[in-house]
Amino acid sequence: MSKSTRVGDDTRLVATGRRREWTGSAAIGGGVVNVPVWRASTVLFDSVADMRGARPHGNPEQLYYGRHGTPTQWALAEALTEIEPGAEGTALYPSGVAAVAGTLLALLSPGDELLMVDSVYGPTRSLCDGLLKRMGIATRYYDPTIGGGIAAMIGEHSRAVFCESPGSLTFEVQDVPAITAAARAAGVTSIIDNSWATPLLFPGLAHGCDVSILACTKYIVGHSDVMLGSVSARGQAWRRIAAHAAQAGQHVGPDDAYLALRGLRTLGVRLRQHEASALEVARWLDARDEVGTLLHPAFASCPGHAIWARDFDGASGLFGFTLRGASAAERDGWVDALVDKGAGHFGLGYSWGGYESLAIPVDPVRTASERRYDGALVRLHIGLEDPADLIADLARAFDTYTVA
Ligand SMILES: *Cc1c(COP(=O)(O)O)cnc(C)c1O
């Protein structure tokens, strides 16, 4: 499909990345539906002249050496570029954290300052406070509700502002258009970790970001069986990220790329079901006395709800809530009752975005913004089970739980 053809999102998800030269050829009588898994380290050339003429980053892409990818990885990268309007290209990484690290290391140098949202994913915070700090890159955290107020924080050494919306664990929706407008005016690069929404529900570049990061491990793969990350970007940021990924030897295995592309085909239909089922479960929770605050962007109790309603095309299946008045220990007991030693429908485990439901107890870390909750927090990922079965499990967990 040509990049200039604008079709509906679901049509694009089906058609993208399936170039005829990658799925088959006239010489073998046709083609298959999916770009096959090309497993390669060595690439063989027909002559020394061909070898010398080969370019690893050409357009159209040419086989060069396994680290530079094969049609399997190129198809996934092309698909991710096509679903992110405004992106010039996509780099693939072996995990979401590797994608975050690759982006920040590509864009920042010693002496630079990074403005980081205080509700960021924990391992991203560890990267900033560990590796980046050791390299002489300073991080200043900002309140997720800062909006255009970010302008006052941008200083002489600020090079990038990093958003994650909604925030990990606490789900504040950020005013990304206001933040990116302030950054652009100051010549600062805007980055978003867009793993919760994906470009289908919130096209990050269209909302002013220069760089959009996805933990593909979550909704792109969608089946809890592959670790993978991606970075789609434009302009100078894209050129730096692409060069850094190549110089740092970033590579994803073709089997993983194949599974991610297979997951991507159903992203639209899965997200609609995750949204509908999560809303049904969240509404049910909202009516329970034991539940204090619902941290779901589609509910008015979630900070930034109005921004979500203005900017997003929907919600995914991940949200949080407080158990009113519960201590951490009481909350842990409730989660154990829900999970029921693995007999329930909710699994107890990190990550999310797969077809199955998950629950975890969460205790957010904040260093730049104060948040008070009316009880300990739980995070749920609502999978593709029948919501009635999930609600029955939640009801059972409440049966054994007394409001503090
Ligand atoms: C899971 C997650 C990541 C990291 O992805 P991995 O593939 O697990 O390394 C990054 N950002 C967010 C918001 C995530 O939820």
The ligand as an ORCA input file, in Angstrom:
! r2SCAN-3c Opt
* xyz 0 1
  C       5.941     -2.018     29.731
  C       6.241     -0.588     29.454
  C       7.466     -0.206     28.906
  C       8.596     -1.163     28.718
  O       8.358     -2.166     27.796
  P       9.163     -3.555     27.899
  O       8.943     -4.151     26.567
  O       8.536     -4.310     29.036
  O      10.601     -3.229     28.163
  C       7.670      1.119     28.616
  N       6.715      2.036     28.824
  C       5.517      1.712     29.343
  C       4.498      2.770     29.546
  C       5.242      0.388     29.672
  O       4.074      0.079     30.235
*
